[in-house]
Amino acid sequence: MTSAIKASEQEIKALIKDTEKCANNIFTAIETAQKQVQKISDKKLQEQISEQLTIILENCHFQDFCGQRGTKVISYLNEIKKGGADIKLKEKTGDARLLNGPELEGANQAEIDKLFNS
């Protein structure tokens, strides 16, 4: 069982590293494209392309989610390695619940928007 846990942990760490690398590549490409967009003489086209680049940039939060969820799973695996499979996880409340990244179920976009607008 430990070898399967260790292998899972390694896979998750690789996932975190790979998504970070991909996100950084996207950020670099967006930065380069934003500089090139400034050279376009058609201001309307320039604005349209800039808007699309902004949408891409805003959606790069996938990397944060992968990192947060992956780190959470690694901590669970470490707990299993320490004491066996019958481990109860403590329920987080308040802001601590929000610091663990996205939940598998429950939170919806309206709740998230409400947090940012307060």
DATA-V803458 format. One record per backbone hydrogen bond with DSSP energy under -1.0 kcal/mol. CO is the residue of the C=O (numbers start at 1). NH is the residue of the N-H. If there is no record, write none. Layout:
# DATA-V803458
CO/NH ; CO/NH
This chain:
# DATA-V803458
1/5 ; 2/6 ; 3/7 ; 4/8 ; 5/9 ; 6/10 ; 7/11 ; 8/12 ; 9/13 ; 10/14 ; 11/15 ; 12/16 ; 13/17 ; 14/18 ; 15/19 ; 16/20 ; 17/21 ; 18/22 ; 19/23 ; 20/24 ; 21/25 ; 22/26 ; 23/27 ; 24/28 ; 25/29 ; 26/30 ; 27/31 ; 28/32 ; 29/33 ; 30/34 ; 31/35 ; 32/36 ; 33/37 ; 34/38 ; 36/39 ; 37/40 ; 42/46 ; 43/47 ; 44/48 ; 45/49 ; 46/50 ; 47/51 ; 48/52 ; 49/53 ; 50/54 ; 51/55 ; 52/56 ; 53/57 ; 54/58 ; 55/59 ; 57/60 ; 60/63 ; 61/65 ; 62/66 ; 63/67 ; 64/68 ; 65/69 ; 66/70 ; 67/71 ; 68/72 ; 69/73 ; 70/74 ; 71/75 ; 72/76 ; 73/77 ; 74/78 ; 75/79 ; 76/80 ; 77/81 ; 78/82 ; 79/83 ; 80/84 ; 85/87 ; 95/99 ; 98/101 ; 108/112 ; 109/113 ; 110/114 ; 111/115 ; 112/116 ; 113/117
